[in-house]
Amino acid sequence: MDTTTLETASRVSLDNLLDDLRTDADDGLSPDEAERRLRDEGPNELRSAPPMPLWRRILAQFQDPLIYLLLIAVAISTVAWWIEGAEGLPVDALVITLVVIANAVLGFIQESRAEQAVAALQAMTHPHATVVRGGQTTEITAGEVVRGDILLLSEGDSVAADGRLLQASALRVAEAALTGESAAVGKKPGTLDGEIPLGDRTNMVFSGTAVTQGTGRAVITATGMATQMGEVARLLDETERDDTPLEREIGFVGKMLGAIVVAIAVVVMVTVWLVSGVDTLDDAVTVLLLGVSLAVAAVPEGLPAILSVVLSIGVQKMARRDAIVKDLGSVETLGSASVICSDKTGTLTSNEMTVQEIRTLSGTASVTGVGYAPDGEVECGSEEQRFEDELVLMGGALSSNAELRETDGEWEVLGDPTEGAFLVAERKLGVHDRRDNRFTRLAEVPFTSDRKRMSTLQRDHDRDEVVLVTKGAPDVVLERCTSVLCGDDVVPLTDELRAQLSADIEEMSGQAMRTMGVALREVDAGDVPDDKGVADAERAEDLETELTYLGAVGMIDPAREEAADAVADAHRAGIRVIMITGDHPATALRIARDLGITDDDGRAVSGVELDRADDSTFAELARSVNVFARVAPEHKLRIVDALQADGQIVAMTGDGVNDAPALKSADIGVAMGITGTEVTKEAGSMVLRDDNFATIVAAVEQGRVIFDNIKKFLRYLLSSNMGEVLTVFFGVVLAGLIGLTEASGAAIVVPLLATQILWINLVTDSAPALALGVDPQTDDVMARRPRAIGERVIDLGMWGIIVFVGAVMAASTLLTMDLFLVGGLIPGSDDLTTARTAAFTTLVFAQLFNVFSARSPITSAFHGLGTNRWLLAAVAFGAVSQVAVVEIPLLQTAFGTASLDLRHWLIAIAMASGVLWAEEARKLINRARHRRRGREADKASKGW
């Protein structure tokens, strides 16, 4: 703003303000001018913390306890090299340093990819704003809003920037995020005088607040950090992001593993020191390197980066299936969902409302055709009935903000589908042109979820009078009527007629139709507001009385074809599906039965019943009833709380601004991407781009797959590292038994060198683990019950597999070494370097075999063996890399290896495969045990 400040924006006249902003109240800014302002003033965004410099991001890769251990190993190796005369290059120190750098580079790349994936997902959920530019209504991202834009506001919108109101109709805005005021604030145009506190600036709207009712039009006066929310942002200290439950679990595993490793390393070093006798500095260095090697062997250093990459890749897969998860940590909760509370309209149904019947006092008219294409006709029984039907459909169309458009032969409704249904039916009757020419809208009383009706004031040019047309829930509309249309006459609405009309409504509702009633009344010209809106709620209530009832329509919103299958999949996965809708109970119950949400004996509970229920009754209803109808948004919140108190993990859908509290309270808040308001999208942790219930179930399945894959690579990493720890531990303890001591001639000898252990971690811990993270579904994840939220990622059974696989790896590796060494239990003929190389190779290949076994704790590794090409590529890369480190002279020097002949290779690979066969035997026993338990359960259920 050039001359007007934030404080004076509410006090200057509108004409001066518009001149100051160089904009037009009707046409807004030109697109070129808006682009120039965006370029000069910057995007409409709050300033975030500056990005971490590249050098700090690189340095952060070295801030890890494992890296400290490796650097200690470098120091120890360098000291040993110097003490021994500093001949040649300090190979061990150089190799360890290169491994540290390579690990840092890999971690940096993985973190960068994860950040890019998250940034791409955040871009999908950026809030939008509707503005007028060059006289055209345009939807843009909130970040593109500039000073001088004309912003259009409607119920559910999040206000994109600070602005001064030009027009308002029953506009109310929730400003708690800015002012702390819990109640929504009524807004209206005008000029304020004097110093006005922020909360009392009723002619202004502010960035970050939410429209809870009505419509409005405002000129933007400030964007970005110049807004009132920007002023608040300047005062906020930067807060640390809390770890997700999954991250805390991984951290717990890391700490526990670290403690175990340190304990083992200390025990081994002390044991070796006491038993073998450390007489020289060289022996002391060897013992220290041994301790470091054990620590390096046990810690999966790539785990945090791999976890981030796997989660981000999985969330991108969800996004491709139209489910945008805003927080990576929500994936864990999504896979644990035990209850899905879903809206009906547009989520379980197609949201293409079609009028099927018109009920007036003269009878019933059938309307043919389905969908938004105006193909069909209205079958009226008489001229009197046709006149009534015309007024009903015209009234519904007049009390509507929807538009019916045809684009390339495809018809679509812009706005509320229920309102669009009137427009389609009106075209079928052929009266839409006459309605356009006859009536001019003067003002509007907006629909709200509390009022359950909408009214407009119209000038009837044929009769030269002003009429109020009301459309809404038939029972609500009928309550406010005192007369009824009969042909071209108006007759008093007697109790008998009221009962007849109510019976018509109940009959349509019983046929799974959504019903809407229409009424009107003549209004004095003096009751028309000057500001083109009806902002006074009491005044609106006075106008909507003594109405003349015209009739009601019955609409059908057919269930989505895929919804029934999705409900069945959810039930198979142990997930309960609850329908929560504002529709009539009979309508909701019919759709719920068609979809299998409830059986023929199930019932629908209304909001009135919920209001009457005490806490214990309410809890029982939430536990046992699957259909809730005619509910208010506050009921959703109470249902969520009751289910959570019962130990359920709840996913709740919503689209209206009043749904936001329930979405925030639910474990997984699911916002509708098409019909959902910006406020709801901000409150939800997931956004559906297609508003489809089947997408929720697909996202739950994908969440379970992602969590399964996390367990896969954890099982793989920890069991492989356990194999390294046990190999080094028992290799030292049993050195004399397997011939290591005799072959080396030294008091202290290790089965694997520190550089070899580092190589194993570098080759086997990264690519294969990442490949497991994107593994296709191995087990049927939707055939098991939801995971309890408190269940550990690594439970006792998984620890058992980790130890078992690690023990088999260690046994295979040490047995291979004993097989080739001159001494030991099985006398061989090779020197220590060759035997150690064979053992080293056995351990590497054992981990590569373990990749396939780790895909499932029950299913055979040979099931779907070729479905994961990334996994096959990672294993092939690991095998080729191992051949290189054994056969290339330069790498032989660096890693202390020697060339192997074909016999050595075949024996090493055969011994390594023992891990695969041992796991296949364990899985076979487990499957047999599960089948036996299943047969026993069947017998018990049949009473045998």
Secondary structure, 3 states (H helix, E strand, C coil): CCCCCCCCCCCCCHHHHHHHHCCCCCCEECHHHHHHHHHHHCCCCCCCCCCCCHHHHHHHCCCCHHHHHHHHHHHHHHHHHHHCCCCCCCHHHHHHHHHHHHHHHHHHHHHHHHHHHHHHHHHHCCCEEEEEECCEEEEEEHHHCCCCCEEEEECCCECCCEEEEEEEEEEEEECHHHHCCCCCEECCCCCCCCCCCHHHCCCEECCCCEEEEEEEEEEEEECHHHCHHHHHHHHCCCCCCCCCHHHHHHHHHHHHHHHHHHHHHHHHHHHHHHHHHCCCHHHHHHHHHHHHHHHHHHCCCCHHHHHHHHHHHHHHHHHHCCEEECCCCHHHHHHCCCEEEECCCCCCECCCCEEEEEEECCEEEEECCCCCCCCCCEECCCHHHHHHHHHHHHHHHHCCCCEEEEECCEEEEECCHHHHHHHHHHHHHCCHHHHHHHEEEEEEECCCCCCCEEEEEEEECCCCEEEEEEEECHHHHHHCEEEEEECCEEEECCHHHHHHHHHHHHHHHHCCCEEEEEEEEEECHHHCCCCCCCCCHHHHHHHCCCEEEEEEEEEECCECCCHHHHHHHHHHCCCEEEEECCCCHHHHHHHHHHHCCCCCCCCEEEHHHHHHCCHHHHHHHHHHCCEEECCCHHHHHHHHHHHHHCCCCEEEEECCHHHHHHHHHCCEEEEECCCCCHHHHHHCCEEECCCCHHHHHHHHHHHHHHHHHHHHHHHHHHHHHHHHHHHHHHHHHCHHHHCHHHHHCCCCCCCCCHHHHHHHHHHHCCHHHHHHHCCCCCCCHHHCCCCCCCCCCCCHHHHHHHHHHHHHHHHHHHHHHHHHECCCCCCCCECHHHHHHHHHHHHHHHHHHHHHHCCCCCCCCCCCCCCCHHHHHHHHHHHHHHHHHHHCHHHHHHHCCCCCCHHHHHHHHHHHCHHHHHHHHHHHHHHHHHHHHHHHHHHHHCCC
